[in-house]
Amino acid sequence: MILLNHKIFKKLVLRRTKIGRASDVALPPTTVSVRRDFLDREELDYYETLYKEFQAKLDRYFRENTMGDHRVEIVDLITRLRQVTNHRYLVEFSQKEELNAEDLASSAADKQESGICHKPEEDPVDLTSNKDVRDDDDKIMVKYFRSSRILKNIELENFQTSTKLEALREEIRFMIERDGSAKGIVFSQFTSFLDLIYYSLYKSGVSCVLLNGSMSRAARDAVVKRFNVEPNCRILLMTLKAGGIALNLTVASHVFIMDPWWNPALELQAQDRIHRIGQYKPTRVVKFVIADTVEEKILKVLEKKRLVAQGILDGSSEAMEQLSVSDFQTMFGK
């Protein structure tokens, strides 16, 4: 049936891929890797406590045959677990975090020692040693601090890092060590997590700017201009909604995806912000995943969705072989 759908789609859908244009549009190579880290003991205890609490609720709903009645709540519970893998502050200090509308609708329809108990280590090299740049960053940080809901609720003098924050800091250091002029884009679905990243990088001496979907056109243009023009502005923090607009950010050669998205096509859009015409450097994409958590289960779901799409659009025999009978039944509502 999927092969039949492929034949139908082939007649109706016109697809232009990078592979199809490889002969006349030469792009540098791109590498995509998944970085898996483990929560430290304190983070893991916190995660498992929430997981058991949520699991008890799901078991009760299942016994009462009321799963459908609590669908929105279940999605919210999954979202909470995802947030905890980023940083426990997202659950402790922020109000209910709203995902991008498309992401939420989609979900409803279908190593370093420094961990949570340690303060973040300082980078050995200040990447923004230029005093003028640092002064500008200080002014921006004060203004941003006043507008950030989560940062206002945290005692910043006792700010605690997380496994993902430390993993990102490490990857940024690697990026700079390999290429002194390199820039990167950090994507997350959670605006509050971007606030925490902003503060963590600022304390580390990494100059960065933030772009989100609530910004005016003028503010968005100013952020993009600074990132493109200023050599010391290394990192652009971006939300899913903002990343979906037509942005050409080929000044960057690295993409860091902090949390998996329900729609794999959106991850490809994020990667294509840098891997497009005008890019002259090899590009690198790093996806961060916390092992043995809900994030790994989400990755399995995404891989199934990718195989279904690949089978329908490309008629891939490899994709067909990896899909189970239950996957086929799910596709047709059986």
C-alpha positions as CSV (number, residue, x, y, z in Angstrom):
1,M,0.0,0.0,0.0
2,I,2.9,2.4,0.8
3,L,4.4,1.6,-2.6
4,L,1.0,2.4,-4.2
5,N,0.9,5.7,-2.3
6,H,4.4,6.4,-3.5
7,K,3.3,5.9,-7.1
8,I,0.4,8.3,-6.6
9,F,2.5,10.9,-4.9
10,K,5.1,10.7,-7.6
11,K,2.5,11.8,-10.1
12,L,1.2,14.6,-8.0
13,V,4.2,16.0,-6.0
14,L,7.1,17.8,-7.5
15,R,10.1,17.6,-5.2
16,R,13.5,19.3,-5.6
17,T,16.1,18.0,-3.3
18,K,19.8,18.9,-2.8
19,I,20.8,15.6,-4.2
20,G,18.9,16.4,-7.4
21,R,20.7,19.7,-7.8
22,A,24.2,18.4,-6.8
23,S,25.5,18.7,-10.3
24,D,24.9,22.4,-10.7
25,V,24.8,23.7,-7.1
26,A,28.0,22.6,-5.2
27,L,27.6,22.7,-1.4
28,P,30.3,21.9,1.1
29,P,29.8,18.6,3.0
30,T,27.7,18.5,6.2
31,T,27.9,16.1,9.1
32,V,25.1,15.3,11.5
33,S,25.8,13.7,14.8
34,V,23.8,12.8,17.9
35,R,25.5,13.5,21.2
36,R,24.3,11.4,24.1
37,D,25.0,12.4,27.6
38,F,23.8,11.0,30.9
39,L,22.2,12.9,33.7
40,D,24.2,13.2,36.9
41,R,22.9,11.6,40.1
42,E,20.9,14.6,41.4
43,E,19.4,15.3,38.0
44,L,18.5,11.6,37.5
45,D,16.8,11.4,40.9
46,Y,14.7,14.5,40.0
47,Y,13.8,13.0,36.6
48,E,12.9,9.6,38.0
49,T,10.7,11.1,40.7
50,L,8.7,13.0,38.1
51,Y,8.6,10.0,35.8
52,K,7.2,7.7,38.4
53,E,4.6,10.3,39.4
54,F,3.5,10.7,35.8
55,Q,3.6,7.0,35.1
56,A,1.2,6.4,38.1
57,K,-1.3,8.9,36.5
58,L,-1.1,7.2,33.1
59,D,-1.6,3.8,34.7
60,R,-4.7,5.1,36.5
61,Y,-6.1,6.6,33.3
62,F,-5.4,3.4,31.4
63,R,-7.3,1.3,34.1
64,E,-10.2,3.7,34.0
65,N,-10.1,3.7,30.2
66,T,-10.0,7.5,30.2
67,M,-6.7,8.1,28.3
68,G,-8.6,10.0,25.6
69,D,-10.2,12.3,28.1
70,H,-6.8,13.3,29.4
71,R,-4.9,13.6,26.2
72,V,-4.0,17.3,26.7
73,E,-2.7,16.5,30.2
74,I,-0.7,13.6,28.9
75,V,1.0,15.8,26.3
76,D,1.8,18.3,29.0
77,L,3.3,15.5,31.2
78,I,5.6,14.5,28.3
79,T,6.6,18.1,27.8
80,R,7.5,18.4,31.5
81,L,9.8,15.3,31.2
82,R,11.4,16.8,28.1
83,Q,12.0,20.1,29.9
84,V,13.7,18.3,32.9
85,T,16.2,16.7,30.5
86,N,17.2,20.3,29.5
87,H,17.3,21.8,33.0
88,R,15.2,21.3,36.1
89,Y,14.7,25.1,36.4
90,L,12.3,24.8,33.5
91,V,9.9,23.0,35.7
92,E,10.8,24.6,39.0
93,F,10.8,28.3,38.1
94,S,8.9,28.8,34.9
95,Q,5.1,28.9,34.4
96,K,3.6,26.5,31.9
97,E,5.8,26.6,28.8
98,E,3.9,26.8,25.6
99,L,5.4,25.0,22.6
100,N,5.2,26.3,19.1
101,A,1.6,25.7,18.1
102,E,2.6,23.4,15.2
103,D,4.8,21.3,17.5
104,L,2.1,21.0,20.2
105,A,-0.6,20.0,17.7
106,S,1.7,17.5,16.1
107,S,2.5,15.9,19.5
108,A,-1.2,15.7,20.5
109,A,-2.0,14.1,17.2
110,D,0.3,11.5,17.0
111,K,30.6,14.9,29.9
112,Q,31.5,16.8,32.0
113,E,31.6,16.3,35.8
114,S,29.8,19.6,36.3
115,G,26.2,18.7,36.7
116,I,23.1,20.1,38.3
117,C,24.8,20.3,41.7
118,H,27.7,22.3,40.6
119,K,28.2,25.9,39.4
120,P,29.2,26.2,35.8
121,E,33.0,26.1,35.3
122,E,34.5,29.1,33.7
123,D,35.9,28.7,30.2
124,P,39.8,28.8,30.1
125,V,39.7,31.5,27.4
126,D,37.4,34.5,27.3
127,L,36.0,34.5,23.8
128,T,34.8,38.1,24.2
129,S,38.0,39.7,25.6
130,N,37.3,42.9,23.7
131,K,36.3,45.4,26.3
132,D,33.9,47.3,24.1
133,V,32.1,44.1,23.1
134,R,31.9,43.0,26.7
135,D,30.4,46.3,27.8
136,D,27.8,46.1,25.1
137,D,27.0,42.5,26.2
138,D,26.7,43.7,29.9
139,K,24.1,46.3,28.9
140,I,22.1,43.9,26.8
141,M,22.2,41.3,29.5
142,V,20.8,43.7,32.1
143,K,18.0,44.6,29.8
144,Y,17.3,41.0,28.9
145,F,17.4,39.9,32.5
146,R,14.6,42.3,33.3
147,S,12.4,40.9,30.6
148,S,13.1,37.2,31.2
149,R,10.5,35.5,33.4
150,I,12.6,32.6,34.4
151,L,15.8,34.5,35.1
152,K,13.9,36.9,37.4
153,N,12.8,34.0,39.5
154,I,16.3,32.5,40.0
155,E,18.9,33.4,42.5
156,L,21.6,33.9,39.9
157,E,24.5,34.0,42.4
158,N,23.6,30.4,43.1
159,F,22.9,29.5,39.4
160,Q,23.2,25.8,38.8
161,T,24.2,24.3,35.5
162,S,22.9,21.1,33.9
163,T,24.2,18.3,31.8
164,K,22.9,19.8,28.6
165,L,24.3,23.2,29.3
166,E,27.7,21.8,30.0
167,A,27.6,19.7,26.9
168,L,26.7,22.7,24.8
169,R,29.5,24.8,26.3
170,E,31.9,22.0,25.5
171,E,30.8,21.8,21.9
172,I,31.2,25.5,21.5
173,R,34.7,25.3,22.8
174,F,35.5,22.6,20.3
175,M,34.0,24.7,17.6
176,I,36.2,27.7,18.4
177,E,39.3,25.5,18.8
178,R,38.9,24.0,15.4
179,D,38.1,27.3,13.7
180,G,38.8,30.6,15.3
181,S,36.2,32.4,13.1
182,A,33.4,29.8,13.4
183,K,29.9,30.7,14.5
184,G,27.0,28.6,15.5
185,I,23.2,28.6,15.9
186,V,21.5,27.0,18.9
187,F,17.9,25.8,18.5
188,S,15.4,24.9,21.3
189,Q,11.7,24.7,21.4
190,F,11.6,26.2,24.9
191,T,12.2,29.9,25.2
192,S,13.0,29.7,28.9
193,F,15.7,27.2,28.1
194,L,17.2,29.7,25.7
195,D,17.2,32.2,28.5
196,L,19.2,29.8,30.6
197,I,21.6,29.2,27.8
198,Y,22.0,32.9,27.2
199,Y,22.9,33.5,30.8
200,S,25.3,30.5,31.0
201,L,27.1,31.6,27.8
202,Y,27.3,35.2,29.0
203,K,28.9,34.1,32.3
204,S,31.4,32.0,30.2
205,G,32.4,35.0,28.1
206,V,30.6,33.9,25.0
207,S,28.9,36.7,23.1
208,C,25.5,35.7,21.8
209,V,22.2,37.1,20.6
210,L,18.7,35.7,20.8
211,L,16.0,35.6,18.2
212,N,12.4,34.5,18.9
213,G,9.1,34.6,17.1
214,S,7.6,37.4,19.3
215,M,10.2,40.0,18.1
216,S,9.2,42.8,15.8
217,R,10.6,42.8,12.3
218,A,13.0,45.6,13.2
219,A,14.3,43.9,16.3
220,R,14.8,40.6,14.4
221,D,16.7,42.4,11.6
222,A,18.9,44.0,14.2
223,V,19.7,40.7,15.8
224,V,20.5,39.0,12.5
225,K,22.7,42.0,11.4
226,R,24.7,41.9,14.6
227,F,25.3,38.1,14.3
228,N,26.3,38.4,10.7
229,V,28.6,41.5,11.1
230,E,30.3,41.3,14.5
231,P,33.1,38.7,14.5
232,N,32.9,38.3,18.3
233,C,29.2,37.5,18.2
234,R,29.7,33.7,18.1
235,I,26.3,32.3,18.9
236,L,22.7,32.9,17.7
237,L,20.0,31.5,20.0
238,M,16.8,30.8,18.1
239,T,13.4,29.3,18.7
240,L,11.6,26.9,16.4
241,K,9.1,29.6,15.3
242,A,11.8,32.1,14.5
243,G,13.8,29.5,12.7
244,G,11.0,28.7,10.4
245,I,11.1,32.1,8.6
246,A,13.2,32.6,5.5
247,L,16.6,33.3,7.1
248,N,20.0,33.0,5.4
249,L,22.6,32.5,8.1
250,T,25.5,31.1,6.2
251,V,27.9,33.1,8.3
252,A,27.4,30.2,10.7
253,S,28.8,26.7,10.1
254,H,27.5,24.9,13.2
255,V,23.9,24.1,14.3
256,F,23.2,22.8,17.8
257,I,19.7,21.3,18.3
258,M,19.1,21.1,22.0
259,D,15.9,19.0,22.0
260,P,14.3,16.7,19.5
261,W,11.3,17.9,17.6
262,W,8.1,15.9,16.8
263,N,8.3,16.9,13.2
264,P,11.6,15.8,11.6
265,A,11.1,18.1,8.7
266,L,11.5,21.1,11.0
267,E,14.9,19.8,12.1
268,L,15.9,19.8,8.4
269,Q,14.7,23.4,8.1
270,A,16.9,24.3,11.0
271,Q,19.9,22.6,9.4
272,D,19.2,24.4,6.1
273,R,19.6,27.8,7.8
274,I,23.4,27.3,7.3
275,H,23.7,24.5,4.6
276,R,22.6,26.4,1.5
277,I,23.9,28.5,-1.3
278,G,26.4,31.0,0.1
279,Q,28.0,28.5,2.5
280,Y,31.7,27.9,1.9
281,K,32.6,26.0,5.0
282,P,31.9,22.4,5.9
283,T,28.9,22.4,8.2
284,R,28.3,20.4,11.4
285,V,25.0,19.6,13.1
286,V,25.0,18.3,16.7
287,K,21.8,17.0,18.2
288,F,21.8,16.7,22.0
289,V,20.0,13.8,23.6
290,I,19.9,12.7,27.2
291,A,20.3,8.9,27.3
292,D,17.8,6.6,29.1
293,T,15.1,9.3,29.2
294,V,11.9,10.2,27.2
295,E,14.1,11.9,24.6
296,E,15.5,8.6,23.4
297,K,11.9,7.3,23.0
298,I,11.0,10.4,21.1
299,L,13.9,9.7,18.7
300,K,12.5,6.2,18.0
301,V,9.1,7.7,17.1
302,L,10.8,10.3,14.9
303,E,12.7,7.6,13.1
304,K,9.5,5.7,12.4
305,K,7.9,8.9,11.0
306,R,11.0,9.5,8.8
307,L,10.8,6.0,7.4
308,V,7.1,6.3,6.7
309,A,7.7,9.6,4.8
310,Q,10.7,8.1,3.0
311,G,8.7,5.1,1.9
312,I,5.8,7.1,0.6
313,L,7.8,9.8,-1.2
314,D,10.8,7.8,-2.4
315,G,9.5,4.3,-2.5
316,S,12.6,3.2,-0.5
317,S,12.8,-0.6,-0.1
318,E,15.1,-0.1,2.9
319,A,12.4,2.0,4.6
320,M,9.8,-0.6,3.8
321,E,11.9,-3.4,5.4
322,Q,12.3,-1.5,8.7
323,L,8.6,-0.7,9.1
324,S,6.6,-3.3,11.2
325,V,3.1,-4.5,10.6
326,S,1.9,-2.3,13.5
327,D,3.4,0.7,11.8
328,F,1.5,0.0,8.6
329,Q,-1.7,-0.5,10.6
330,T,-1.1,2.8,12.5
331,M,-0.8,4.6,9.2
332,F,-4.3,3.6,8.1
333,G,-6.0,3.8,11.5
334,K,-6.3,0.1,12.0
